[in-house]
Amino acid sequence: MFHFNRPLVLASKSPRRAQLLQEAGFEFTVATFDVNEDFSADTPVEAVAEQLAVRKALGAKHLAINQTIVLAADSVVIIDGVIFNKPVDYTEAFQMIRQLSGKQHTVMTGVCLLGQEQQVSFTGITKVWFAELSDAEIDYYIRTCKPFDKAGAYGVQEWIGHCKIQRIEGTYTNVMGLPVDLVYAALQQFV
């Protein structure tokens, strides 16, 4: 198992981010905080995920004591210059997936690493191509997987990812919620 030599705190409620870190061999604790995830309409869509990740890390700044590093992240799905966050209900999830059907979209995951000595932030970018989905397939997916806690109303690790994603350009882990390769590289700056 990989051992990073400093305490790491994942400031995220996402079970997928915790799963990815665990599978990559990191030892960490989880601390969750409620942070306002609103953003200004004039914020460029490409900057939103990283901006929210920084806000989340700063919300957990009190944990960055001694050698501890706080890791916070936020993912957004972007299509045609519009951000798809987490759907509030079935209808919104259906509309989101319908708009993604048969098209390419971009998943951006902003990450912020915060220690006492420095703050590092960056964004993972992955392009995703969906096959066409029928209304029945969208309904099946939403009712079966309940993707209400996922940006863009889908999880790449679920049915829709297995059966309806034709191609990705970038990393799978970024689409799942954390660009582990970039996190690993950035943590080397804290060693």
N, C-alpha and C positions, 0 to 999 in steps of 0.2 A: 504494500500500500504506500502511496506517495505521502510524505509528511512535509508539510509547510511548517517552518520553525517558529511561527508567530501565531498567537490566538486569532481566529477569524470568526467574525459575527456576520451572519447573513441576515440583513434587515429586510426581510421579505416574507409575505404570507404565502408565497407560491410553493406548493409542494413539488412542482416540477423543477424549480431552481434548486431546491434542497436535494432532490433526487440526482440531478446532474452533478452537483458538487460532490455528493457522496460517491457516485459511480466513478468520478475522476480521482477519487482517493483523498479528498480533502477532509480534514477534521475541522468541525465548526460547530457553533451553537447558533440557534435561531432566536431572534428578537423581533417582534412585530410592533409596529406603531402606525397609527392612523395619520396620514399625511394628505393634505389637500392636493388632489391630482388634476385640478383645473389648470388650464393654460390659456394665455391670451390668444385671441383669434389672429393677431398679427405675428405670432411666433411662426417662423418657417417650420413646416411639417417635419423637415429633416432634423430639426433641433429639439423637438418636443421630448422624445424618449430620454435623451441624455440630460436635459434640463430637469425632468421629473426624477431621474435617478439621483442627481446631485441633491435635489430637495429632500429625497428620502434619506440619503446618507447624512445630510446635515441634521435631519430630525433625530438621528441616532448618534449624533456626534459625542454625546456624553458617554458612550460606550468605548470610544476610541482613546482609552487610557493605557498607560504603560506601553506595551508592544502590540496591543490589540488593533486589528484592522477591521473596519466596517465595510461590508460589501452590500451595495444596494443596486437595484436594477429596475427598469421599466421597459415594456415592449409595446410597440404600436404596429398596426397593420396599415399600410398606405396604398390606396389605389386612386389613380386620377387626381392626385394632390389632396385627397381627403383622408383623414385619420379615422380608422375604425378602432374604437376602444372595446371594452367589454360590453356585450349587449345587456340591456336591462330586462328583457323578456323574450319569449318565444318569437313574437312578431319581429322584433328588431334583429334577432339572430337570423331568422329566415331571410330578411331583407339583405343583411350583410352577405350571407353566403350566396344568395342569388346574384349579387353584384360581383362577387369573386369568381363565380362559375364561368369557366371557359376563358379566363383572362390571367394575365400576369399581375402580381402585386408585390410589394416590398415589405419585408418585416425588418423593423429597426429596433434593436435592443440597446438602450443606453445603460451604461454601467458606471458606477462611481465607487472607487476604493478610497477610503479615508482613514488615515493614521494621524498620530499627533504631529508627525514631521512633514506630511504632505498629503495632497489630494490629487488623485488621478482619475480622469473620466474619459470615456470613449464610447463609440457606438459600433455595434456589429450590424452588418447589412447583408441581408439575404433576399434574393429574388425567387419568387415561387410561382409556378405555373399550375393552375387548376384545370382539369378536364371539365367538360360540361357536366352539370348535375341536374337531374330532373327534380321537379317539385317533390316527388315521392322520396327520392334519395335525401334531399335536404331535410324533409320531415323526419325520416328514419334517423338520420344522424342526430338531429337536435333532440328528439325524444329518447334516443338510446344513450347519447354521450353527455347531454346537458352542458353545453359549452359556455355557460353564462359567466364563468370566471376567466375567460380567455379573450385576449385581444383579437378582433376579427371574427369572433364566434367559432373558432375551430382550434383543435389541437392536432399538430402534425403526427403525434404518437398514437392517434386514435383512428377509427375507421376511415375518416375522410383523408387522412394522410396516407394510409395504406392503399386505398382504392382509387383516390381521385387526384392526387398530386402527381403530375406527369414529370416534373423536373424541378430541381432547385439549383440555384447558383449562389454559393456561399455555404455556410455550415448548417447542418441539421439542428445542432444544439441551439443555435441562435433562434431558429424558428420555434423551438421548444421553450425558449425563454431566457437563455443565458449563453452568450458566446464563450464557452469554456476555454477555447484556445486563446482568445484575447485576454481573458481573466488570468489564465496561467502565466502568459507572457508579462502582463502588467504587474502581477504580484512579485515578479523577480526584481522589480525596482524597490521593493520593500525589504528584501532579504538583508 
